[in-house]
Amino acid sequence: MADSRPARIAAFYFAYFCYLGVYAPYFSLYLAGEGFAAGEIALILALPQFARIFAPMGWGWLSDATGSRRGVVALSCGLTTAAVGMLSLVSGFLPTALTVGLIGVCSAAILSIVDALAFSVLAPHTHRYGPVRLWGSVGFILAVLATGAMLDVLPVARLRWVLFGVSLASFLIAFQLPALPVEHAVQVKGSLRAVLRRPEVIAFFVACTCMTVAHGALYAFYSIYLVAHEYSKSVVGILWMLGVLAEILVFVAMPVLVRRFSLRAILLASFVAAGVRFAAIGWGVDWLAVLVAAQLLHAATFGSFHAASLAVVHRAFAGPLQVRGQALYMSLCYGLGGVAGTLLAGATWVPLGSAATFGISALFGLAGAAIVAWRVRV
């Protein structure tokens, strides 16, 4: 009988990335529609990133303590849905910021736990992660295109109800995730600290943090940036879609890439691509062809980068350390790096200008490449 567990994980990826496909490209537009300034938008969007610094470890501990990854993911999705529903009850900067921060705390570890579950189910064939994860990208594409078309004809305030609907769907589908127990092994007690002391692991986390800092301006202001340059919301959605479509192709090709190239080589190419991508966005916004090419580089700056990084974490954090390793990856890289990148973008967007802000993003991408070339050996 065929193993249905990868398909059930793929279904969850699809549903949850529908939620992200509504949130990531358009929530900044929703905040702008609520009348918030650039600095306020950056601060609000930084709060979920801040939650990723500490919340994933707490969720990871709960997953380890209960032995039920599915149960913890379902709980997290349920609380996220309730928090998203609160958006319709609040107004003003502080209430909105607190609500968005709560959403960030509730959802901080969903993907890290599901990623760890996916790698456990697929072991020893972890190269099959890409073809499973690509269904999340499919969900993202469908959501981003449908939402962009909707916002061209409906008020942006409707976005909160769309967010609630897709969040509710991911909550319901979470109950179909495989009930794979968390591995426990007393003999590895204390090994988390030992792994974190390894120089190549430290360098890896620093480099990955540089990558998420580089993406700060993209996730905070890219949609606002394009609309300000007179691109329609449908075009904005299509550009986001192109990036994720390129990401899908990389996930499909990842098993071949891993066989032909080392993880270090894949990471190095991804960081160099980030430098090129963000420079192109900053200085080529008036040329649609440049923006299209830059978005296609998302295949490297997220697709190959994320898949290779998860493989590195899977190798470095063995057995029962996998959930905490994935949570730490989310905390340090997407949490700390996300906060720094978003706040940096908010601080430079007005005084330095959009082109310079994306130029700074490009420099962080190249800094990550230098660190990988210097110290990372995988």
C-alpha positions in Angstrom: 0.0 0.0 0.0 1.3 3.4 -0.9 2.4 5.7 1.9 -0.1 8.6 2.1 1.9 10.5 4.7 3.8 12.7 2.2 0.6 13.6 0.4 -1.0 14.7 3.7 2.0 16.8 4.5 1.8 18.3 1.0 -1.9 19.1 1.5 -1.0 21.1 4.7 1.8 22.9 2.9 -0.8 23.9 0.2 -3.3 25.2 2.7 -0.8 27.0 4.9 0.9 28.7 2.0 -2.4 29.9 0.7 -2.5 31.8 4.0 1.0 33.1 3.4 0.1 34.0 -0.2 -2.5 36.4 1.1 -0.4 37.7 4.0 3.1 38.2 2.5 2.4 40.2 -0.6 -0.6 42.2 0.5 -0.7 42.8 4.3 1.6 45.8 3.9 -1.0 47.2 1.5 -3.7 46.5 4.1 -1.7 48.4 6.7 -1.1 51.3 4.3 -4.8 51.4 3.6 -5.4 51.7 7.4 -3.3 54.9 7.2 -0.1 53.8 8.8 3.2 55.4 7.8 6.3 53.6 6.5 8.0 53.4 9.9 4.8 52.2 11.5 4.3 49.5 8.9 7.9 48.3 9.3 7.5 48.1 13.1 4.2 46.2 12.8 5.6 43.7 10.3 8.7 43.3 12.4 6.7 42.0 15.4 6.0 38.5 13.9 9.7 38.3 13.0 10.5 39.2 16.6 8.2 36.5 17.8 10.2 34.0 15.7 13.3 34.7 17.9 11.8 33.1 21.0 8.5 31.5 20.2 9.7 28.6 18.0 11.8 27.2 20.8 8.8 27.2 23.1 6.7 25.5 20.5 9.5 23.1 19.8 9.7 22.3 23.5 6.0 21.7 23.6 6.3 19.3 20.6 9.0 17.4 22.4 7.2 17.3 25.7 3.9 16.1 24.3 5.3 13.8 21.7 2.7 15.0 19.2 3.8 17.2 16.4 0.4 17.1 14.7 -1.3 18.2 17.9 1.0 21.1 18.4 0.6 22.2 14.8 -3.2 22.0 15.1 -3.1 24.0 18.3 -0.8 26.6 16.8 -3.0 26.9 13.7 -6.2 27.2 15.8 -4.7 30.0 17.9 -3.5 31.8 14.7 -6.9 31.7 13.2 -8.4 33.2 16.4 -5.8 35.9 16.4 -6.4 36.7 12.7 -10.1 37.0 13.5 -9.3 39.8 16.0 -8.1 42.1 13.2 -11.7 42.9 12.4 -12.1 44.1 16.1 -9.2 46.5 16.4 -8.1 49.8 14.9 -5.2 52.2 15.5 -1.5 51.5 15.7 -1.1 49.9 19.1 -4.1 47.5 19.0 -3.1 46.5 15.4 0.5 46.0 16.4 -0.4 43.9 19.4 -2.7 41.7 17.3 -0.2 41.2 14.6 2.4 40.4 17.2 0.0 37.8 18.7 -0.5 36.3 15.3 3.3 36.0 15.0 3.6 34.2 18.4 0.9 31.7 17.5 2.3 30.9 14.1 6.0 31.2 14.7 6.9 27.5 14.6 4.2 26.0 12.3 6.6 25.5 9.4 9.6 24.4 11.4 7.6 21.6 13.1 6.0 20.6 9.8 9.4 20.7 8.1 10.9 18.5 10.8 7.9 16.1 10.5 8.4 16.0 6.7 12.1 15.1 7.0 11.2 12.4 9.5 8.6 10.9 7.3 10.8 11.1 4.2 13.9 9.7 5.9 16.2 8.4 4.5 15.0 9.8 1.2 15.2 13.5 2.3 16.0 14.6 -1.2 12.2 14.1 -1.8 11.4 17.1 0.4 11.4 19.5 -2.6 8.6 17.7 -4.5 6.5 17.6 -1.3 7.2 21.2 -0.4 6.4 22.5 -3.8 2.7 22.1 -3.1 3.0 24.9 -0.7 4.4 27.0 -3.5 1.3 26.0 -5.7 -1.0 27.2 -2.9 0.9 30.5 -2.6 0.6 31.1 -6.3 -3.1 30.5 -6.4 -3.7 32.7 -3.4 -1.5 35.6 -4.6 -3.1 35.7 -8.0 -6.7 35.5 -6.7 -6.1 38.0 -4.0 -4.4 40.5 -6.4 -7.3 40.3 -8.8 -9.8 40.7 -5.9 -8.0 43.8 -4.5 -8.2 45.5 -7.9 -12.0 45.7 -7.5 -12.6 45.5 -3.8 -11.4 47.6 -0.8 -8.1 46.4 0.7 -9.9 46.2 4.1 -11.5 43.0 2.9 -8.1 41.3 3.1 -8.6 40.5 6.8 -11.6 38.3 6.0 -9.6 36.4 3.3 -6.8 35.9 5.8 -9.3 34.5 8.3 -10.7 32.0 5.8 -7.4 30.6 4.6 -6.1 30.4 8.2 -9.2 28.4 9.2 -8.6 26.0 6.3 -5.0 25.3 7.4 -6.3 24.7 10.9 -8.8 22.1 9.7 -6.3 20.3 7.5 -3.7 20.2 10.3 -5.7 17.4 11.9 -4.8 15.2 8.8 -1.1 15.5 9.3 0.7 12.2 10.1 0.7 11.3 13.8 4.4 10.6 13.9 5.8 10.6 17.5 8.8 12.7 18.4 11.9 10.6 18.8 13.4 10.5 22.4 16.9 9.4 23.2 18.4 10.1 26.5 21.9 9.5 25.2 21.9 12.7 23.2 21.2 14.9 26.2 23.3 18.1 26.0 24.3 17.6 22.4 22.4 20.7 21.2 25.1 22.9 22.9 27.8 20.8 21.3 26.4 21.2 17.9 26.0 25.0 18.3 29.7 25.3 19.3 30.9 24.0 15.9 32.4 26.9 13.9 30.8 25.8 10.6 27.4 25.7 12.3 27.9 29.2 13.7 29.0 30.5 10.3 26.0 28.8 8.7 23.5 30.5 11.0 25.2 33.9 10.6 25.1 33.6 6.8 21.4 32.6 6.8 20.7 35.6 9.0 22.3 37.8 6.4 19.9 36.3 3.8 16.8 37.1 5.8 18.1 40.6 6.6 18.5 41.0 2.8 14.8 40.1 2.3 13.5 42.6 4.8 12.8 45.4 2.3 11.2 42.9 -0.1 8.6 41.5 2.4 7.9 44.9 4.0 7.7 47.3 1.1 7.9 45.5 -2.3 4.2 45.6 -3.0 3.9 49.3 -1.8 7.0 50.0 -3.9 5.4 48.6 -7.1 2.1 50.3 -6.5 3.9 53.6 -6.0 5.5 53.1 -9.4 2.0 52.7 -10.9 1.9 48.9 -11.3 -1.6 47.5 -10.7 -2.3 45.1 -7.8 -2.8 42.3 -10.4 0.7 43.0 -11.8 2.0 43.0 -8.3 0.4 39.6 -7.8 1.8 38.2 -11.0 5.3 39.3 -10.1 5.0 37.6 -6.7 3.7 34.5 -8.5 6.6 34.4 -10.9 9.0 34.2 -8.0 7.1 31.3 -6.4 6.8 29.6 -9.8 10.5 29.7 -10.2 10.8 28.4 -6.6 8.6 25.4 -7.6 10.9 24.5 -10.4 13.8 24.5 -8.0 12.0 22.3 -5.6 11.3 19.8 -8.4 14.9 19.9 -9.5 16.4 19.8 -6.0 17.0 16.0 -5.9 19.1 16.4 -9.1 20.9 19.5 -7.8 21.8 17.8 -4.6 23.3 14.8 -6.5 25.3 17.1 -8.7 26.4 19.9 -6.4 27.4 20.1 -2.7 25.1 22.0 -0.3 27.8 24.6 0.1 27.9 25.3 -3.7 24.1 25.6 -3.7 24.1 28.0 -0.8 26.9 30.1 -2.3 25.0 30.5 -5.6 21.9 31.4 -3.7 23.6 34.2 -1.8 25.2 35.6 -4.9 21.8 35.6 -6.6 20.4 37.6 -3.7 23.0 40.3 -4.3 22.1 40.5 -8.0 18.3 40.3 -7.3 18.0 43.2 -4.8 20.3 45.5 -6.8 18.1 44.9 -9.8 14.9 45.6 -7.9 16.3 48.8 -6.4 17.6 50.3 -9.7 15.4 48.6 -12.3 11.9 49.3 -11.0 10.9 51.2 -14.1 11.6 48.3 -16.4 9.2 45.4 -16.1 11.6 43.0 -17.7 14.2 43.7 -15.0 11.6 43.1 -12.3 10.6 39.8 -14.0 14.2 38.6 -14.1 14.7 39.7 -10.5 11.6 37.7 -9.4 12.8 34.6 -11.2 15.9 34.8 -9.0 13.6 33.9 -6.1 14.3 30.4 -7.3 17.7 30.8 -5.7 17.3 33.4 -3.0 14.5 31.4 -1.3 14.0 28.1 -3.2 17.4 26.5 -3.3 18.6 28.5 -0.2 15.7 27.2 1.9 15.9 23.6 0.7 19.7 23.4 1.1 19.5 25.1 4.6 17.0 22.6 5.8 19.2 19.8 4.6 22.1 21.3 6.5 20.0 21.6 9.7 18.8 18.0 9.3 22.4 16.8 9.0 23.7 18.9 11.9 20.8 18.3 14.4 20.2 14.5 14.5 17.4 12.5 15.9 15.4 14.2 18.7 17.3 17.4 18.1 15.6 17.9 14.7 12.6 19.9 15.9 14.8 22.1 18.1 17.3 22.5 15.3 14.6 23.6 12.9 13.1 25.9 15.6 16.6 27.4 16.2 17.0 27.9 12.5 13.7 29.8 12.4 14.5 31.8 15.5 18.0 33.0 14.6 17.6 33.3 10.8 14.0 34.2 10.1 13.4 35.7 13.5 16.5 37.8 14.3 17.3 38.3 10.7 13.7 39.2 9.8 13.4 41.8 12.6 16.7 43.4 11.7 15.9 43.4 8.0 12.4 44.8 8.4 13.4 47.5 10.9 16.4 48.4 8.7 14.2 48.8 5.7 11.8 51.0 7.7 14.6 53.2 8.9 16.2 53.7 5.5 13.1 53.8 3.2 12.3 57.5 3.5 15.6 59.1 4.4 17.8 57.1 1.9 15.2 56.2 -0.6 13.9 52.9 -2.0 16.9 52.2 -4.4 19.4 52.6 -1.6 17.4 50.4 0.7 17.4 47.6 -1.8 21.1 48.2 -2.4 21.7 47.6 1.3 19.8 44.3 0.9 22.1 43.4 -2.0 25.1 44.0 0.2 23.8 41.6 2.9 23.3 38.9 0.3 26.9 39.3 -0.8 28.1 39.3 2.8 26.3 35.9 3.3 28.1 34.6 0.2 31.4 35.6 1.7 30.7 33.9 5.0 29.6 30.7 3.2 32.8 30.7 1.0 35.0 31.4 4.0 33.7 29.0 6.7 30.7 26.8 5.7 31.7 23.2 4.8 28.8 20.9 3.9 
